[in-house]
């Protein structure tokens, strides 16, 4: 499977061993904590906790850097805007019409760090939890909504299938691109209209193939007795153990601590 | 046209822990008017080998020569026009609303005028025996018909060599025979043909020379009787039958094609 989209890194760390539901709630807790903290000390507490969790997860640092890459532009932009246009505190330096204030720089750094930590908290979850366990966890957490007729099993099954087929579709797209390239198609040349037009010979067969595959998958599932979530048992039972409770309690304490400090 | 690959080596995702050496030191060639059959188990490197022939995949090392010229020095578009490549299950890349338009895609990309495109499309459809499908939607056709449309789409570009990766996989015997006749026709018209197949019987029927791939290496390249009789574990039923009979009766020789095998066996077994 392609590493590009499956962001899970197999491992044996304590974080990998936690129940997915505990991890989902804990990362929600960390994200909440990052929004709740107002003081420097509170922020420092949450930051230290997130960073030490990164180490505990034993996921290679390069992997986390890859998570950060897509947001690095936003982070840089946020910092620059704050640094250049905020007028708080003492002037750090002036250069023509441009003047940079102390408050601006510290605000910018604070916001940038907050975004980075938000992404890292989410990355901690997806890097240490297999996608299937993640959707199992989400299904379970959403199951109380069944009383309100919310189709939590179906939603989770859709997510599982979608995740499962991302690499398949990617592979299929590569194949089609090569086949069209052999017939002289160019995908990286010409203006916008030309490029959009060049996508049609890929998109049409890809869509046709996806629908065929959906039909086949539905047949295969039904022929193996799939009837939806009603009365369905699980191969992997989720078990909420003591350590999961401890982990959750820890995160709650961090969040409260961060907010109070 | 002569296609030659020299000391070809290809490594997928080099430098990572998932690096795979799919081809190592493969050298072979195919001439105009000749059919080269490539056989070997799944994962032996057959498909990786053939996508190098028009450089859709670039070799890690080694070279591809087209009429003695380094293919890397040629223009990509020119190279892809001259060496047609038909992938496995090529029908999965059909996209246009009608068969005609789909087959016209390649020739249009060559920048030919409308009349020439139309001439080529109808000529190719005729050659593959699917002229009657011209205005149908490719998605509504049978598997065999789709396959022929997809092959027509490459042939309409007027290549001098054609590389077919498992062109008969999953087809019924009648369609398979028709397709092999088309392949023979291309050879007789002077094209260089490379055909990859799991079906040894089919390769025995059409190939002038055979390349046996194993674990990324060309284990044997040569005349079908040489390759098959030296590697009976990868030989068609005709060769196995001849070997089995030859153990007891002299004079069987080394037949490969079905008709000649029948003839030889009838002779040695006394009619």
Interface residues (C-beta under 8 A of the other chain):
Chain A: X172 X175 X176 X178 X179 X180 X181 X182 X183 X184 X185 X186 X200 X201 X202 X203 X204 X205 X208 X209
Chain B: X51 X54 X56 X77 X80 X81 X84 X85 X86 X87 X90 X92 X93 X94 X95 X96 X105 X106 X109 X110 X139 X153 X154 X157
